[in-house]
Amino acid sequence: MKKKIKPCPFCGSNAEIICFNSEYGTVTIGCTNEKCDITMGKGFFSDEEAITHWNRRKRNM
């Protein structure tokens, strides 16, 4: 079962998995709100690993 991605800790909008580096096959997670535009800035080799790290972030709201 795939983990659920928590909302953006900065604005509360939805987040999604995005390609970080297609050459290496890494992914990251970023906010879907264009005004917020927050990403983790780090690439992971699996969706599950990226989701785990994203979901650890604390909300700033």
DRENMILO-582491 format. One record per residue (C-alpha): x, y, z; residue in three letters. Coordinates in Angstrom, 1 decimal, padded with zeros to 4 digits. Example, Ala and Ser with C-alpha at 12.3 -4.5 7.8 and 13.67 -1.06 7.14 Angstrom:
<node <012.3, -004.5, 007.8>, 'ALA'> <node <013.7, -001.1, 007.1>, 'SER'> 
***
This chain:
<node <000.0, 000.0, 000.0>, 'MET'> <node <001.4, 003.4, -001.0>, 'LYS'> <node <001.8, 006.0, 001.7>, 'LYS'> <node <-000.3, 009.1, 001.5>, 'LYS'> <node <001.5, 012.4, 000.9>, 'ILE'> <node <000.7, 015.0, 003.6>, 'LYS'> <node <-000.2, 018.6, 002.6>, 'PRO'> <node <002.5, 021.2, 002.2>, 'CYS'> <node <003.7, 022.2, 005.7>, 'PRO'> <node <003.9, 025.9, 004.6>, 'PHE'> <node <000.6, 026.6, 002.9>, 'CYS'> <node <-001.5, 023.5, 003.4>, 'GLY'> <node <-002.0, 022.8, -000.3>, 'SER'> <node <-001.7, 019.4, -001.9>, 'ASN'> <node <001.8, 018.0, -002.7>, 'ALA'> <node <002.9, 015.7, -005.4>, 'GLU'> <node <005.8, 013.5, -006.5>, 'ILE'> <node <007.9, 015.2, -009.2>, 'ILE'> <node <011.0, 014.1, -011.2>, 'CYS'> <node <014.1, 015.5, -009.5>, 'PHE'> <node <016.7, 014.2, -011.9>, 'ASN'> <node <015.7, 012.0, -014.9>, 'SER'> <node <019.3, 011.0, -015.6>, 'GLU'> <node <019.6, 009.3, -012.2>, 'TYR'> <node <015.9, 008.4, -011.8>, 'GLY'> <node <015.4, 010.3, -008.6>, 'THR'> <node <012.2, 011.9, -007.4>, 'VAL'> <node <011.2, 014.6, -004.9>, 'THR'> <node <008.0, 016.0, -003.5>, 'ILE'> <node <006.8, 019.6, -004.1>, 'GLY'> <node <003.8, 021.8, -003.3>, 'CYS'> <node <001.2, 022.1, -006.1>, 'THR'> <node <000.4, 025.7, -005.1>, 'ASN'> <node <002.3, 027.9, -007.6>, 'GLU'> <node <002.5, 030.8, -005.1>, 'LYS'> <node <004.2, 028.5, -002.6>, 'CYS'> <node <006.4, 026.4, -004.9>, 'ASP'> <node <008.2, 024.6, -002.1>, 'ILE'> <node <010.1, 021.4, -002.8>, 'THR'> <node <012.4, 019.3, -000.7>, 'MET'> <node <015.4, 020.1, -002.8>, 'GLY'> <node <016.7, 016.6, -002.4>, 'LYS'> <node <016.3, 013.6, -004.7>, 'GLY'> <node <015.3, 010.1, -003.6>, 'PHE'> <node <015.4, 006.8, -005.5>, 'PHE'> <node <011.9, 005.7, -004.6>, 'SER'> <node <008.5, 007.4, -004.1>, 'ASP'> <node <008.1, 005.7, -000.7>, 'GLU'> <node <011.4, 007.2, 000.5>, 'GLU'> <node <010.5, 010.7, -000.7>, 'ALA'> <node <007.0, 010.4, 000.9>, 'ILE'> <node <008.5, 009.3, 004.3>, 'THR'> <node <010.9, 012.3, 004.4>, 'HIS'> <node <008.2, 014.8, 003.2>, 'TRP'> <node <005.7, 013.6, 005.8>, 'ASN'> <node <008.2, 014.2, 008.6>, 'ARG'> <node <008.2, 017.9, 008.0>, 'ARG'> <node <006.4, 020.0, 010.6>, 'LYS'> <node <003.7, 022.4, 009.6>, 'ARG'> <node <004.6, 026.1, 010.0>, 'ASN'> <node <001.0, 027.3, 010.0>, 'MET'> 
***
